[in-house]
Amino acid sequence: ELFNSKIPEGLVIDHIDRNPFNNNLANLRLVEQKINARNSTKDKRNKTGITGVSLIKDRHGYTYYVAHWYELDGKHKVKYFSTNKYGEKSLYLAHKHREDQIARLNSEGAGYTDTHGE
């Protein structure tokens, strides 16, 4: 705001390189919060090591790796990969599915960055 003008309602400042101490104007951009979230680091609670993939156990004792993503309209989507059906490959399948969804969303203008989730 010191160098430009008031931040418009509904927009936030995003540090492009995700370094909150790098306030060089070339590193700052005004974006909607959902775009800012697409340039975020991996959640601290992540236990799989893969952004957008979680491991769940249902009430019957079955386990699944789950790929999560948000569509452009904001709807949360998931796809389950059973460890009973796919074994160790279920983690790979969930990861691959999530990557494919992010690539599709980016082709539609979603704005996920190369460093998303790192």
C-alpha positions as CSV (number, residue, x, y, z in Angstrom):
1,E,0.0,0.0,0.0
2,L,3.0,2.3,0.6
3,F,4.1,2.0,-3.0
4,N,0.8,1.5,-4.8
5,S,-2.7,2.0,-3.5
6,K,-5.1,0.4,-1.1
7,I,-5.4,-3.4,-1.5
8,P,-8.7,-4.0,-3.2
9,E,-11.3,-6.1,-1.2
10,G,-11.0,-9.8,-1.9
11,L,-7.3,-9.7,-2.8
12,V,-4.2,-10.5,-0.8
13,I,-0.5,-10.0,-1.4
14,D,1.3,-13.1,-2.5
15,H,5.1,-13.6,-2.1
16,I,5.9,-15.3,-5.4
17,D,9.0,-17.1,-4.1
18,R,7.1,-17.9,-0.8
19,N,9.7,-16.1,1.2
20,P,7.8,-13.7,3.5
21,F,11.0,-11.7,4.1
22,N,11.5,-11.0,0.4
23,N,9.4,-7.9,0.0
24,N,11.0,-6.8,-3.2
25,L,8.1,-5.3,-5.3
26,A,9.0,-7.7,-8.2
27,N,8.3,-10.6,-5.7
28,L,4.8,-9.4,-4.7
29,R,1.6,-9.8,-6.6
30,L,-2.1,-9.1,-5.8
31,V,-4.2,-12.3,-6.1
32,E,-7.3,-13.8,-4.7
33,Q,-6.8,-16.0,-1.6
34,K,-7.4,-19.2,-3.5
35,I,-4.5,-18.3,-5.9
36,N,-2.3,-17.5,-2.9
37,A,-3.2,-20.9,-1.5
38,R,-2.0,-22.5,-4.7
39,N,1.4,-21.1,-4.0
40,S,1.7,-22.5,-0.5
41,T,4.0,-24.9,1.2
42,K,3.0,-28.4,2.3
43,D,0.8,-28.5,5.3
44,K,2.6,-29.3,8.6
45,R,0.1,-32.0,9.4
46,N,0.8,-33.9,6.2
47,K,1.9,-37.4,7.0
48,T,2.3,-38.9,3.5
49,G,4.9,-36.4,2.4
50,I,2.9,-35.6,-0.7
51,T,0.8,-32.5,-0.9
52,G,-2.9,-33.3,-1.5
53,V,-2.6,-36.9,-0.5
54,S,-3.7,-38.4,2.8
55,L,-4.0,-41.8,4.4
56,I,-7.3,-42.7,6.0
57,K,-8.7,-45.8,7.7
58,D,-12.4,-46.5,7.6
59,R,-14.5,-47.9,10.4
60,H,-14.1,-51.4,8.9
61,G,-10.3,-51.2,9.2
62,Y,-9.7,-50.7,5.4
63,T,-7.1,-48.1,4.5
64,Y,-7.0,-45.8,1.5
65,Y,-4.7,-43.2,0.1
66,V,-6.9,-40.2,-0.9
67,A,-6.1,-37.6,-3.6
68,H,-7.6,-34.2,-2.8
69,W,-8.0,-31.2,-5.0
70,Y,-10.3,-28.2,-5.5
71,E,-12.1,-27.5,-8.8
72,L,-12.1,-24.0,-10.3
73,D,-15.6,-23.5,-8.8
74,G,-14.2,-24.2,-5.3
75,K,-15.7,-27.7,-4.9
76,H,-13.5,-30.1,-3.0
77,K,-13.0,-33.4,-4.9
78,V,-11.4,-36.6,-3.7
79,K,-10.5,-40.0,-5.2
80,Y,-9.8,-43.0,-3.0
81,F,-7.2,-45.7,-3.7
82,S,-7.6,-48.8,-1.6
83,T,-4.5,-50.4,-0.1
84,N,-6.4,-53.7,0.0
85,K,-6.9,-53.5,-3.8
86,Y,-3.7,-51.8,-4.9
87,G,-1.3,-52.6,-2.1
88,E,1.8,-50.4,-2.0
89,K,1.0,-49.0,-5.4
90,S,-2.0,-47.1,-3.9
91,L,0.1,-44.2,-2.7
92,Y,1.7,-43.9,-6.2
93,L,-1.8,-43.9,-7.8
94,A,-3.1,-41.3,-5.5
95,H,-0.1,-39.1,-6.1
96,K,-0.3,-39.5,-9.9
97,H,-4.0,-38.8,-9.9
98,R,-3.5,-35.6,-7.9
99,E,-0.7,-34.5,-10.2
100,D,-2.9,-35.1,-13.2
101,Q,-5.8,-33.1,-11.7
102,I,-3.4,-30.2,-11.0
103,A,-2.1,-30.3,-14.5
104,R,-5.6,-30.2,-15.9
105,L,-6.6,-27.4,-13.6
106,N,-3.5,-25.4,-14.6
107,S,-4.4,-25.9,-18.3
108,E,-7.8,-24.3,-17.3
109,G,-6.0,-21.3,-15.7
110,A,-5.9,-22.4,-12.0
111,G,-2.5,-20.9,-11.3
112,Y,-0.8,-23.6,-9.2
113,T,2.9,-22.9,-9.1
114,D,5.8,-25.3,-9.7
115,T,6.7,-24.9,-6.0
116,H,3.2,-25.6,-4.7
117,G,3.4,-28.0,-1.7
118,E,7.2,-28.0,-1.4
